[in-house]
Amino acid sequence: MAILLLVSLVSCPVAGPRTKGPLRKAAVAHHITLGTAASALHLGESNYTRILVSEFAQLEPENEMKFARVHPERGRYDFRSADALVSLAETHGMAVRGHTLVWHRQIPQWVSAGKFSPAELSAILQDHITTVMQHYASRVYAWDVVNEAFNANGTMRSTIWYDQPGVGYAGMGTRYIEQALVWAHAADPKAKLFYNDYGAEVMNAKSDAIYAMAQDFKQRGVPLDGIGFQAHVDLAYETPEGLSSFAENLQRFASLGLELHITELDIRLRDGSPASLDAQAKLYGEIAKTCVQQPACKVLQTWGFTDKYSWIPRYYPGMDWALLWDSEYRKKPAYFGLLAALQGQRKIF
Ligand code: XIL
């Protein structure tokens, strides 16, 4: 017995499935799965992996399942780094969310510079969706099938998949999204299929367009299970109007019978002053409460968890400090704001 215990301790250097952190426990009480994006690059860092597997109940690969990473050459798939993340999640009883199959960014050169015809691109995309989803069938429970397909004004974004030259439905609005969902459903009929976007958290032209698409798809039986709201926000979001518009928007999508996931939450700041960190903590709490109060909101996921590895400084010059732990893995006010919001309220069904 003692030897067995010793062996299991040695072979399991990070927290085991039973050592759960307060954040993960608090979310479970609301039937919300608390997730985070994670990168395979940092798994060797013990602080990184310890927090990842103890405080979160769901993992989403930050880059490892994107087209360029899993399908770097024609006919060659490379699942190694994504597999490492999926195995880690399984070892620690975490759900895995897949991201993403149809997106205009992080596409490999062989596709973007391939000068393919719509018929060829259609075959490439169908093969991609089918191969990746079947590789992860029964291990990845939900997929962002299509990511960021709309412009801010609600028109379709011009992309290689839509109209440059597209997979055969250029100028036909959401038809190519429908096609991608149909391929995805055929590839893994049990997976939950999501449309995911940013800037569509509140009522606006983009969320109106996504809503119109979702309503149309639900009416016609197109396999769409939910909407992912990325929620990359800043402190300007913290107004009563902004927060009530967020709740109202979630409610209209919920009324369509869709599952709602907050998929990429982070709150970027201009400085790391105590006042900014406190305002950030408050806003993390408000966003969590909005999800708690909406029964269709099943997932609350942050886009990473330590400021040491955040995408923000590279993409929003001058901004940073967006996540729950600082760059030395110390819990920030944001951590406690989120925890208090999850502990303080009970969902009423
Ligand atoms: C970002 C990653 O965090 C970065 O590491 C990468 O360089 C670019 O992509 N919306 C999405 C995510 O759907 O996939 C993006 O992730 C952030 C914005």
Residues whose N, C-alpha, C, O or C-beta is under 5 A from the ligand:
A	BS01	XIL	E62 W311
